[in-house]
Amino acid sequence: MSPNQTASAFRLARYPSPPAPSEEATALRRLTVAALAELPALAERLHVPEHTARGLSLDLRGHAALSGTAAPEEEQGRTQKAAYALESALLDVKRAALADLRAQGDFDDGVLRHVEHVLDIEAHHLATKTALLSGSPTGRV
């Protein structure tokens, strides 16, 4: 199927054209900037250890994942729960930033829907990690 046929198929099905990668990247970058700005205050409010918050900050920037320092299993569990609470709060910040982008009209609805889908996937992964940490066999937290 040629690119023109693909675009026609999207119009016929009343689906928006796939967002341009640069617009999506710009939207996601702006959400990350908003999350990074709120990270220190959220980490303090949620009593997340500094090294964990720093790891999340690095992860948000795409440079590194959370560092896995050796600690007793119970402490790791508490630290991980705090990290997941922080990630959840950051997802809320990203959703609020997305609502601001929508209100400003900076991006078309297709880009915003796609970014919202990305956030939904992040939320699902976080819920799964939280359920696994809690030992919930059903996946519910």
C-alpha positions as CSV (number, residue, x, y, z in Angstrom):
1,M,0.0,0.0,0.0
2,S,1.5,3.4,-1.0
3,P,1.6,6.3,1.4
4,N,-1.2,8.0,-0.5
5,Q,-3.4,4.9,-0.3
6,T,-2.7,4.7,3.5
7,A,-3.7,8.4,3.9
8,S,-6.8,7.7,1.9
9,A,-7.7,4.7,4.0
10,F,-7.3,6.8,7.2
11,R,-9.6,9.5,5.8
12,L,-12.2,6.9,4.6
13,A,-12.2,5.2,8.0
14,R,-12.4,8.6,9.7
15,Y,-9.2,8.0,11.6
16,P,-6.8,10.9,12.0
17,S,-3.6,10.6,10.0
18,P,-0.8,9.2,12.2
19,P,1.0,12.1,13.9
20,A,4.2,13.4,12.5
21,P,7.1,11.9,14.6
22,S,8.5,15.3,15.3
23,E,5.3,16.6,16.7
24,E,4.9,13.6,19.0
25,A,8.4,13.8,20.1
26,T,7.9,17.5,20.9
27,A,4.8,16.8,22.9
28,L,6.5,14.0,24.9
29,R,9.5,16.2,25.5
30,R,7.3,18.9,26.9
31,L,5.5,16.4,29.2
32,T,8.9,15.2,30.4
33,V,10.0,18.7,31.2
34,A,6.9,19.3,33.2
35,A,7.4,16.0,35.1
36,L,11.1,16.8,35.8
37,A,10.1,20.2,37.1
38,E,7.7,18.6,39.6
39,L,9.9,15.6,40.5
40,P,11.9,17.2,43.5
41,A,8.8,18.4,45.3
42,L,6.9,15.2,44.7
43,A,9.8,13.1,45.9
44,E,10.0,15.1,49.1
45,R,6.3,15.0,49.7
46,L,6.2,11.2,49.1
47,H,9.4,10.6,51.2
48,V,11.2,9.0,48.3
49,P,15.0,8.5,49.0
50,E,17.2,11.0,47.1
51,H,19.0,8.3,45.2
52,T,15.7,6.8,44.0
53,A,14.5,10.3,42.9
54,R,17.8,10.9,41.1
55,G,17.5,7.6,39.3
56,L,14.0,8.4,38.2
57,S,15.2,11.8,37.0
58,L,17.9,10.1,35.0
59,D,15.4,7.6,33.6
60,L,13.1,10.4,32.6
61,R,16.0,12.0,30.7
62,G,16.7,8.7,29.0
63,H,20.2,8.4,30.3
64,A,20.0,5.6,32.9
65,A,17.6,3.3,34.7
66,L,17.1,3.1,38.5
67,S,20.3,2.1,40.2
68,G,20.0,-1.3,41.9
69,T,22.0,-0.8,45.1
70,A,22.1,-3.7,47.4
71,A,19.8,-3.3,50.4
72,P,17.8,-5.7,52.6
73,E,14.7,-7.0,50.7
74,E,12.2,-5.2,53.0
75,E,14.0,-1.9,52.5
76,Q,14.1,-2.5,48.7
77,G,10.3,-3.2,48.8
78,R,9.7,0.1,50.6
79,T,12.0,2.0,48.3
80,Q,10.4,0.5,45.3
81,K,6.9,1.3,46.5
82,A,8.0,4.9,47.1
83,A,9.5,5.0,43.6
84,Y,6.2,3.6,42.1
85,A,4.2,6.3,44.0
86,L,6.5,8.9,42.6
87,E,6.2,7.5,39.1
88,S,2.4,7.6,39.5
89,A,2.5,11.2,40.7
90,L,4.7,12.1,37.7
91,L,2.2,10.4,35.3
92,D,-0.5,12.7,36.9
93,V,1.8,15.7,36.1
94,K,2.2,14.5,32.6
95,R,-1.5,14.2,32.1
96,A,-2.0,17.7,33.5
97,A,0.6,19.0,31.1
98,L,-1.2,17.2,28.3
99,A,-4.4,18.9,29.2
100,D,-2.6,22.2,29.1
101,L,-1.2,21.4,25.6
102,R,-4.7,20.5,24.5
103,A,-6.1,23.8,25.9
104,Q,-3.4,25.8,24.2
105,G,-4.1,24.1,20.8
106,D,-0.3,23.5,20.2
107,F,-0.9,20.1,18.7
108,D,-3.7,18.5,16.7
109,D,-6.0,15.9,18.3
110,G,-4.2,13.0,16.6
111,V,-0.9,13.9,18.3
112,L,-2.6,14.4,21.6
113,R,-4.6,11.1,21.4
114,H,-1.4,9.2,20.5
115,V,0.5,10.8,23.4
116,E,-2.4,10.0,25.7
117,H,-2.1,6.4,24.5
118,V,1.6,6.4,25.4
119,L,0.7,7.7,28.9
120,D,-1.9,4.9,29.3
121,I,0.7,2.3,28.4
122,E,3.0,3.8,31.0
123,A,0.2,3.7,33.6
124,H,-0.5,0.1,32.7
125,H,3.1,-0.9,33.1
126,L,3.3,0.9,36.4
127,A,0.1,-0.8,37.7
128,T,1.6,-4.2,36.6
129,K,4.9,-3.5,38.5
130,T,3.0,-2.4,41.6
131,A,0.8,-5.5,41.5
132,L,3.9,-7.7,41.2
133,L,5.5,-5.9,44.1
134,S,2.4,-6.4,46.2
135,G,2.2,-10.1,45.3
136,S,-1.3,-9.7,43.8
137,P,-1.9,-12.8,41.6
138,T,-4.8,-11.1,39.8
139,G,-2.7,-8.1,38.8
140,R,-5.0,-5.8,40.8
141,V,-3.5,-3.4,43.4
